Amino acid sequence: MAAGDAKSGATLGFLTVLEHEQHGLFGGYLILNHLGRPLEFHCTAPVKANRAQQILYGPTLEPFLYGEQIGLTLLTKATHRPALVCTDVRPALAVREHVDLPIALVLASETNPPAAGGETLWRVDAAHRTVANLTTFRHGRHELCLPPHRELDRATIAKPLEQWGDGFDLLEPFGRIREAIDEAQRSGKQ
Amino acid sequence: MSIDFPASLGSWQPDALAPRIAASIAFEPAAIELESSVVFSHKPRSAGAAQVLSLPRPLVVSVPIVAPRIKATSFTFSVCAPLNSFGGEPADATGAVLVPIRPRELASNLAGSSVASNAPSAPPATEPQTFTRLKPPRDVVKLVDRLHYLLQPALETLTSAGSLQFPFRPFSYQFEGIAFLYPRFAAVLADEMGLGKTMQAITATRLLLHAGEIRSVLLICPKPLVTNWQREFAQWAPELPITVIEGDQARRRWQWQLADAPIKIANYEVLIRDRDVATAAGAHYDLVVLDESQRIKNRTSTTSEVVRSIPRSRSWALTGTPVENSPEDLVGIFEFLSPGYLKSDMKPRQMGKAAGDYILRRTKDKVLTDLPPKLFRDATLELCPEQREAYERAENEGVVHLTEMGDAATIQHVFELVLRLKQICNFDPVSGQSSKLERLCADIEEVAASGQKAIIFSQWVSTLQTLAGHLRPFGPLEYHGQIPSKKRDGVIQQFKTDPNSHVILMSYGAGGVGLNLQFSSYVFLYDRWWNPAVEDQAIARAHRIGAVGPVTVSRFLTTGTIEERINQVLDEKRELFDTIFSETEPHKQLGLTQSEIFGLFKLRCPHGPINAAA
């Protein structure tokens, strides 16, 4: 992955996973330059866990599928290295365990930030940390969450976020990804 | 039930571990069927069924985002400040940054303005955020190209992020119009008059220039609209340098050949005069925009021929009346966009379907639900006795004469009679008496008394000049073909600002298109044009974005005359067109054909001379 050109401003990555009732999960990853224009787009073919896998992976299934299977695959495909990867799906934060890139969950405005006390866990292993306490902070009009134990990332992402300014809607690119995945899927059918 | 996981599961490497993960399952009570069709029978201590948990690594479709085909490095901005996007934060003439204002503020601003043409709609804080994305046209086939458009930033982000400054926030339908134009190499923006076609075309052009997808634009418009386009560019794209091609031949030649002028504006007449240099082999435009593109509806005309010969990549046509007289008009416009795509022998529905992806047409009633109403108040009048006598005499003599001519009668002969009769409907040729004039004077008195302003349209300059004499107390101004082009802007400015000028007298030809007179609340059509589309254009001078109150339109029609018969035929045709055109909703009005004009006097349309005359 090539590092972003400091002169031209920070690039941002946007990672999301869509769930299709029939086909399963589609992953999409979009990298934007400092003007909000697309540099790269990657999407996956649908991924679907069967029933046995659902049972046996239990609550670790989502972080695994979203983070490691889909997220990691997409992030390693990219040639640009963004200053920050944003996601709008919480399980995708798990990809942080596998890459040396800060990743933040952008909460929709109507979404309440996670409770300060975190959620009740019923298993204890590394993978489950993704649903544990999240570090929540506000950047302008956006509310962002960092994966557990990644509080130090906040300092790393402060500068690129500052460069992008509060005027840019960090949730907007996810709409682009959804439409692009839809288009790619339609195109594949033809 | 017991499940044995390897001890190393905690490191979470399922991919590597998956083959080794096996569940030894022994079920006591009953058989359980999994979706994977692995059935575990009810046999105590039976051998465990191994379920492989590996997940196939997903296939990845990587779509590279290709760089724009044309790099934009050749133009500079007049006002440019570093910004987080697009690089420009233009200021207005005073140097202050333009701030979006709300619709109500705009309405009051425009009440005294002839310049601004588009209402802002800075949404209230509670308004749900909408995103208008570029949609790839149907003729973009490759997925990578389609995604290139889909993945561009939503147009609303341009205003919200402040990456491009807009004097007002465009309406949603205007964002849609911009998104329609942007990716298209051939497009007709056929919005009804007054919806802001100019602004949409300018903004789409501006975005393409900033994105580096185009670098040279030629805009062709009617001569009276050149200053209007300059004003609109200054308002909606102040950072873009404009070159208006004008002056003597040597100067124009130099202007045509300027390489570092991103936007050139030329009027149709100049283009035809300079056709050699404008269409020279070396000349090439990334985008050619035709304003009032109905000018090229006749494919055999010189204008059409010259316009089509301009070397270009993208072709956009702007018109409020894509179909003025017949579907053939649309074929003419498409000869510029995509030669041969539409054919004259296509059925209207077939033509509409084929053209559908290239045409965007919206009407005010559909998109501007908050635009003040347009109130029609048809004034059906009896001719005064002197007029009636003169009229009947002229008609009888004319019809007898035409009948005697038989097949030698041409369309011109009939036209002459029609025009003569229409003139009598305006004024008695001997006494100057006029029932229309009496009514008009009474109405204008009321308009002036209420401090309002009115536009009066006629097809004859002589009629306008006569009216000016009668309306002197109301400070009449004239805007028609006999007013020099250089003075016309001054006339409009005076009409806007002078509280004593309550009336402007306009000819359909000079004042019918491109002017923004939304501060006028009244429109009078003293006589009727042949084609309702032209009348609509005229009415739209006042009834457009920025109109602060209802616009009252008075159409004068004298009963038992040629005016009534023409109106009847046009109404019938309007209905017919409503039925035929449903695919693209082009303008649904038609003019009169030769046989219909003959039919006004119950004459048969002859062969031979008519064709030759036409």
Chai-1 contact restraints between the chains, C-beta under 6 A:
chainA,res_idxA,chainB,res_idxB,connection_type,confidence,min_distance_angstrom,max_distance_angstrom,comment,restraint_id
A,L35,B,S85,contact,1.0,0.0,6.0,A-B,restraint_1
A,G36,B,S85,contact,1.0,0.0,6.0,A-B,restraint_2
A,G36,B,P153,contact,1.0,0.0,6.0,A-B,restraint_3
A,P38,B,I65,contact,1.0,0.0,6.0,A-B,restraint_4
A,P38,B,L151,contact,1.0,0.0,6.0,A-B,restraint_5
A,L39,B,I65,contact,1.0,0.0,6.0,A-B,restraint_6
A,E40,B,I65,contact,1.0,0.0,6.0,A-B,restraint_7
A,F41,B,V63,contact,1.0,0.0,6.0,A-B,restraint_8
A,F41,B,L151,contact,1.0,0.0,6.0,A-B,restraint_9
A,H42,B,V60,contact,1.0,0.0,6.0,A-B,restraint_10
A,H42,B,S62,contact,1.0,0.0,6.0,A-B,restraint_11
A,C43,B,V61,contact,1.0,0.0,6.0,A-B,restraint_12
A,T44,B,P58,contact,1.0,0.0,6.0,A-B,restraint_13
A,T44,B,V60,contact,1.0,0.0,6.0,A-B,restraint_14
A,A45,B,P58,contact,1.0,0.0,6.0,A-B,restraint_15
A,A45,B,L59,contact,1.0,0.0,6.0,A-B,restraint_16
A,V47,B,P58,contact,1.0,0.0,6.0,A-B,restraint_17
A,N50,B,E35,contact,1.0,0.0,6.0,A-B,restraint_18
A,N50,B,S36,contact,1.0,0.0,6.0,A-B,restraint_19
A,R51,B,L34,contact,1.0,0.0,6.0,A-B,restraint_20
A,R51,B,E35,contact,1.0,0.0,6.0,A-B,restraint_21
A,R51,B,S36,contact,1.0,0.0,6.0,A-B,restraint_22
A,A52,B,L34,contact,1.0,0.0,6.0,A-B,restraint_23
A,A52,B,S36,contact,1.0,0.0,6.0,A-B,restraint_24
A,A52,B,Q51,contact,1.0,0.0,6.0,A-B,restraint_25
A,Q53,B,L53,contact,1.0,0.0,6.0,A-B,restraint_26
A,F64,B,P14,contact,1.0,0.0,6.0,A-B,restraint_27
A,T73,B,P58,contact,1.0,0.0,6.0,A-B,restraint_28
A,T73,B,V60,contact,1.0,0.0,6.0,A-B,restraint_29
A,K77,B,V60,contact,1.0,0.0,6.0,A-B,restraint_30
A,K77,B,S62,contact,1.0,0.0,6.0,A-B,restraint_31
A,D125,B,G10,contact,1.0,0.0,6.0,A-B,restraint_32
A,A126,B,G10,contact,1.0,0.0,6.0,A-B,restraint_33
A,A126,B,W12,contact,1.0,0.0,6.0,A-B,restraint_34
A,A127,B,W12,contact,1.0,0.0,6.0,A-B,restraint_35
A,G165,B,N84,contact,1.0,0.0,6.0,A-B,restraint_36
A,G167,B,A161,contact,1.0,0.0,6.0,A-B,restraint_37
A,G167,B,G162,contact,1.0,0.0,6.0,A-B,restraint_38
A,F168,B,A161,contact,1.0,0.0,6.0,A-B,restraint_39
A,E172,B,A154,contact,1.0,0.0,6.0,A-B,restraint_40
A,E172,B,T157,contact,1.0,0.0,6.0,A-B,restraint_41
A,G175,B,F131,contact,1.0,0.0,6.0,A-B,restraint_42
A,R176,B,L151,contact,1.0,0.0,6.0,A-B,restraint_43
A,E179,B,L150,contact,1.0,0.0,6.0,A-B,restraint_44
A,A180,B,L147,contact,1.0,0.0,6.0,A-B,restraint_45
A,A180,B,L150,contact,1.0,0.0,6.0,A-B,restraint_46
A,A180,B,L151,contact,1.0,0.0,6.0,A-B,restraint_47
A,E183,B,R146,contact,1.0,0.0,6.0,A-B,restraint_48
A,E183,B,L150,contact,1.0,0.0,6.0,A-B,restraint_49
A,S187,B,L143,contact,1.0,0.0,6.0,A-B,restraint_50
